Amino acid sequence: MISKTIVCDVLVVGSGVSGVCAAVSASRKGTEVVLVEKNDFPGGTAIIAMHRYICGLHLKGVGLEVSRALNKLEPENKIIFMGKLKVLPFQTKHLEIVLRNLIKAQKKLKVFYNTTLFSLNKEKGLILSVRARRAGMILNIQPKVVIDASGEGVVIKLSRADYQLTPLRERQMQGFSVRLKGIEVKDQLLSIKVPYSLRKAAKSKEILKCFRFTTFVFGSAKGEGFCKFNIPYIRGFSINKNAAIVHNYLRKALPEFKNSYIAETSPCLVEREGMRLVGEYILTRKDILASRKFYDAVVRGDWPIEFWHQKNGQQVEYLKPGRFYEIPLRVLHSKNIKNLFATGRCISATSEAIASSRVMGTCIALGEAAGTAASKYARTIS
Ligand SMILES: Cc1cc2nc3c(=O)[nH]c(=O)nc-3n(C[C@H](O)[C@H](O)[C@H](O)COP(=O)(O)OP(=O)(O)OC[C@H]3O[C@@H](n4cnc5c(N)ncnc54)[C@H](O)[C@@H]3O)c2cc1C
C-alpha cells in the first residue's frame, strides 16, 4: 500500500453538518485544515436519514450562510412553525450542494472523501498522528489539533480520551427513512393516518412492534413522502426487508399508498447518540431546562429535550417560552487529551442534554465554534 504523509494544523474527522462547519471556520481563521470523511459525500446523518427539516437553526454565522444558500436553491422554503418550534424545510440534495460549495470555497481546506480514520498515535496526552485508509493508500496525518466530528466518537475512542457512552438498552432509538413515490395525496392527514395505522398494526402483531414509533412527512415533489422509522436496538435488523414489509402493509391498509413504490431507503441505521467526550464541563438536562448561561458560552440552543425512549417513544421537555440555553466552550475540549476537541453529536453532554443539542441547527453552530477554538489552539503550538 502507498503511504502519504500530510502535515496540517487542524484535522476534522467526519463531514456531517458539524464537521463541515468546523473545517470551514478553522480554515477561515487562517489555519491549514484537513477534513476526512468515510463516505463519498458531506452531510452525514442528515443525508443518510433523509431529513426534511433543520431544527434549532440560529440565523447567525455559518448557520445564516447555510440558510441563505439553501434559500437560493429552494426559494419556496421559508422557516415555518412546527407546533411551537421553528424549523427550516430543505431537500437533502440541496444541503449536499451547499456543503460541497462551502468546502470548495476554502483555500486552506483539503477534503478527503472515501477515507476512514482507523488508528492513532498519542504521547503524553497529545495526539501526534492518525492513520486513515483510502483506496489502496494509507494517509499518515500529522495535525496539531484534532476535532472529532464523527458522530460516533472515533477519535475519542482511539485516543482513549475520557468518554461517555449510554448502555445500549438505555440509548435513544436509532432510525432510518424510506422515500416513497406515487402516493395519491387526497388530504394532509397522512402525517396522522400513517403513524396511527402502523401503531394499530404493531399492536395486532401484523408488523414488528418496533414500527409503532414511525412518523410520516410529505416530500416536496408530487406524490412523494417519507416514512421515518425510529427503532430500538435489535440484533440482525434488516432495513430493506423490513421497509418492504411495512410498505406492503401500507399499500393494503391505506388507499393513498396503493400505487406507491419505494424510491430510496437509508443505506444504514443512524444513531441519535454515540460515544461522547468527557470535556472540561458536561452539559446536563438541568442546564437546558433552566436556560443556563455560561461565562465561556459559544453557542445558543433552544430546541427542547426530544428524547426517543426505546419503550415509550418520543418524550419532549420544552424550555420556557422565549428562553434559550448556552453551551460553554468547555464541552468541546477534552479533559485529558490536550489537542482534542469534539463537536456535533460527540460533545461533552449527557444523554438527555444531547437529545436537545444534537439537532442540525445547533450542530452547525457547534461546528463553527469548535473550528474557531481549534484554530486558536493550533496557533499556540509551534
Ligand atoms: C433518526 C434521526 C432523525 C433525526 N431528525 C432530525 C431532524 O429532522 N432535524 C434535525 O435538525 N436533526 C435531526 N436529527 C439529528 C441530526 O441529524 C444529527 O444529530 C446531526 O446531523 C449530527 O451531525 P454531526 O455532524 O454531529 O454528525 P453526523 O451527521 O453523524 O456526521 C458524522 C460523519 O462522520 C463520518 N465518520 C464516522 N466515522 C468515521 C471515520 N472513522 N472516518 C471518517 N469519517 C467518519 C460519518 O460518515 C459522517 O459523515 C436526527 C437524528 C436521527 C438519528
The ligand as a MOL file (V3000), in Angstrom:
LIG
                    3D

  0  0  0     0  0            999 V3000
M  V30 BEGIN CTAB
M  V30 COUNTS 53 58 0 0 0
M  V30 BEGIN ATOM
M  V30 1 C -33.2950 9.2210 13.1860 0
M  V30 2 C -32.8300 10.6360 13.3450 0
M  V30 3 C -33.6740 11.6790 12.9580 0
M  V30 4 C -33.2620 12.9980 13.1090 0
M  V30 5 N -34.0730 14.0030 12.6580 0
M  V30 6 C -33.6060 15.2760 12.6500 0
M  V30 7 C -34.3490 16.3120 12.0180 0
M  V30 8 O -35.4090 16.0940 11.4460 0
M  V30 9 N -33.8350 17.5890 12.0650 0
M  V30 10 C -32.6430 17.8800 12.6860 0
M  V30 11 O -32.2530 19.0530 12.7020 0
M  V30 12 N -31.9220 16.9080 13.2970 0
M  V30 13 C -32.3600 15.6080 13.2590 0
M  V30 14 N -31.5920 14.6080 13.8040 0
M  V30 15 C -30.2950 14.9480 14.4440 0
M  V30 16 C -29.2080 15.2890 13.4240 0
M  V30 17 O -29.4320 14.7300 12.1730 0
M  V30 18 C -27.8180 14.7870 13.8250 0
M  V30 19 O -27.6380 14.7650 15.1880 0
M  V30 20 C -26.7800 15.7140 13.1910 0
M  V30 21 O -26.9770 15.7530 11.7870 0
M  V30 22 C -25.4240 15.2200 13.5610 0
M  V30 23 O -24.4480 15.9160 12.8430 0
M  V30 24 P -22.9070 15.6110 13.1170 0
M  V30 25 O -22.1590 16.4450 12.1530 0
M  V30 26 O -22.5970 15.7340 14.5590 0
M  V30 27 O -22.6970 14.0460 12.8140 0
M  V30 28 P -23.0410 13.1230 11.5750 0
M  V30 29 O -24.0160 13.7680 10.6620 0
M  V30 30 O -23.3920 11.8040 12.1440 0
M  V30 31 O -21.6690 13.0350 10.7790 0
M  V30 32 C -20.5860 12.2480 11.1880 0
M  V30 33 C -19.7380 11.9390 9.9550 0
M  V30 34 O -18.5450 11.2810 10.3620 0
M  V30 35 C -18.2250 10.2730 9.4220 0
M  V30 36 N -17.3720 9.2680 10.0600 0
M  V30 37 C -17.6990 8.4180 11.0830 0
M  V30 38 N -16.6460 7.6320 11.3840 0
M  V30 39 C -15.6240 7.9890 10.5490 0
M  V30 40 C -14.2810 7.5410 10.3700 0
M  V30 41 N -13.7660 6.5410 11.1010 0
M  V30 42 N -13.5100 8.1340 9.4190 0
M  V30 43 C -14.0260 9.1360 8.6400 0
M  V30 44 N -15.2990 9.5960 8.7690 0
M  V30 45 C -16.0870 9.0460 9.7130 0
M  V30 46 C -19.6000 9.7230 9.0320 0
M  V30 47 O -19.5580 9.0420 7.7860 0
M  V30 48 C -20.4520 11.0060 8.9800 0
M  V30 49 O -20.4750 11.5730 7.6990 0
M  V30 50 C -31.9920 13.2700 13.6810 0
M  V30 51 C -31.1470 12.2260 14.0530 0
M  V30 52 C -31.5520 10.9310 13.8840 0
M  V30 53 C -30.5930 9.8170 14.2490 0
M  V30 END ATOM
M  V30 BEGIN BOND
M  V30 1 1 1 2
M  V30 2 1 2 3
M  V30 3 2 2 52
M  V30 4 2 3 4
M  V30 5 1 4 5
M  V30 6 1 4 50
M  V30 7 2 5 6
M  V30 8 1 6 7
M  V30 9 1 6 13
M  V30 10 2 7 8
M  V30 11 1 7 9
M  V30 12 1 9 10
M  V30 13 2 10 11
M  V30 14 1 10 12
M  V30 15 2 12 13
M  V30 16 1 13 14
M  V30 17 1 14 15
M  V30 18 1 14 50
M  V30 19 1 15 16
M  V30 20 1 16 17
M  V30 21 1 16 18
M  V30 22 1 18 19
M  V30 23 1 18 20
M  V30 24 1 20 21
M  V30 25 1 20 22
M  V30 26 1 22 23
M  V30 27 1 23 24
M  V30 28 2 24 25
M  V30 29 1 24 26
M  V30 30 1 24 27
M  V30 31 1 27 28
M  V30 32 2 28 29
M  V30 33 1 28 30
M  V30 34 1 28 31
M  V30 35 1 31 32
M  V30 36 1 32 33
M  V30 37 1 33 34
M  V30 38 1 33 48
M  V30 39 1 34 35
M  V30 40 1 35 36
M  V30 41 1 35 46
M  V30 42 1 36 37
M  V30 43 1 36 45
M  V30 44 2 37 38
M  V30 45 1 38 39
M  V30 46 1 39 40
M  V30 47 2 39 45
M  V30 48 1 40 41
M  V30 49 2 40 42
M  V30 50 1 42 43
M  V30 51 2 43 44
M  V30 52 1 44 45
M  V30 53 1 46 47
M  V30 54 1 46 48
M  V30 55 1 48 49
M  V30 56 2 50 51
M  V30 57 1 51 52
M  V30 58 1 52 53
M  V30 END BOND
M  V30 END CTAB
M  END
